[in-house]
Amino acid sequence: MYSDGLVRAVRGVVALLVLASPLALAPSSTAAPALGCHPVTGGYRCVYGPFSVDYGSNLFTEPAEAPPVTGYVTSAQATLVFGDGKPIPHHRVHLHHAVWANLAEQDVTCTTLPERFFATGKERTPVQLPPGHGYYWSREPPLVAPMYPPYWFMVAELDGGHPGETVEAYVQLDLGFAEVPEGSMTNVEPVWLDVRNCLSDPVFDVPRRPKRPRFRERWTYTMPVGGELVALAGHLHDGGVKITLTDVASGGQVFVSKALYEKRKRPWYLTRMTSFAGVPGKTVAAGDTLLLTAVYNSAKRWTDVMGIMLGMLVPAP
């Protein structure tokens, strides 16, 4: 019941298409890794696929197996790999976006969707929660979507970088996971903040304005509950400068996530977004209006860009 809406709402969640590289192409591996979620030191490794990626944009949507136990997710990071587990170079297949949603919960900022709790893209920004904190996951049948087994749902857009080449790719999600009973850790609730939240096509264009080299896209959201944001990370595309979260009531900045770039031949090759994780967190109150501002360099034109910040909230008692 959610697949179409989820696809529309998270289209293009992260990063622009990487241009094809002049490097020679190595053959793709034909080995098949162990699909599903399997225990590793400190958590689980979940592998999804295989996805046959042709040149250009390829969109994949499917239920995604979750850890087979009840407990808390304490960290998450994803990437693309070949069948032998080796990372896929960005010039072969570009991870445009991958988003995971929990079918058992309702999203806070877009109530027509299941709960979006993690996303990744070109910059591969990880989520790392403070010690003693976690995102609770239960193997009980989902309440929001009972037609599914206890699965998550994944949307992935993978861009093939070379005409005439098909690459067999797998999405690999590495999770820190604590297999402990509910209540053993401080639970966090994801708060998905997006300057194009809930729209069917949540992207926008940045016009070229050489005389005004900063373009700002804004969005506001009123918090239904208060608490502490103990983790925050932003997402921008190439050309992004920073994304800022401000509490309108106090006028103070909650967090600024800055875009970091490769300092070599490609001046606009985004490599990382700065993030926050800590206790005490960033305090917000119920009824506060939060202003999200995505800032892009408009010395050149950028198309289909985004401005997102994902926060992990410990609700106030």
Number of C-alpha atoms within 10 A of each C-alpha: 10 13 16 10 15 23 20 15 21 26 23 24 28 27 25 25 21 19 13 16 13 8 8 6 11 7 8 16 15 12 11 14 16 13 16 18 21 15 13 13 9 14 21 22 24 22 24 21 18 17 17 14 24 20 18 14 15 15 17 15 16 14 19 21 18 21 26 16 14 18 22 29 24 24 20 22 18 23 20 24 21 22 20 13 17 10 14 20 13 18 18 26 27 27 27 26 23 26 23 21 23 25 25 22 16 17 20 18 20 18 11 14 22 24 25 26 20 21 25 25 26 25 23 20 20 19 27 23 23 18 12 12 22 25 21 22 22 17 15 12 15 18 13 17 17 11 10 16 14 24 22 22 23 23 24 26 24 27 24 28 25 19 10 8 14 17 22 20 25 25 20 22 18 20 26 20 26 22 16 13 12 14 10 14 18 16 20 23 18 21 21 19 23 27 22 19 19 18 15 15 15 21 20 15 13 23 16 16 14 12 8 10 14 16 19 16 17 16 16 17 17 15 17 12 15 17 17 20 27 22 24 27 23 27 32 30 28 26 24 28 20 22 26 20 23 18 21 15 12 10 10 10 14 20 21 22 23 20 24 18 19 12 11 8 7 9 11 15 21 22 16 20 23 15 21 20 19 15 13 10 19 19 16 20 17 13 13 17 18 21 21 26 23 27 23 28 22 20 17 13 14 19 14 16 23 27 31 25 24 22 26 25 24 22 18 12 6
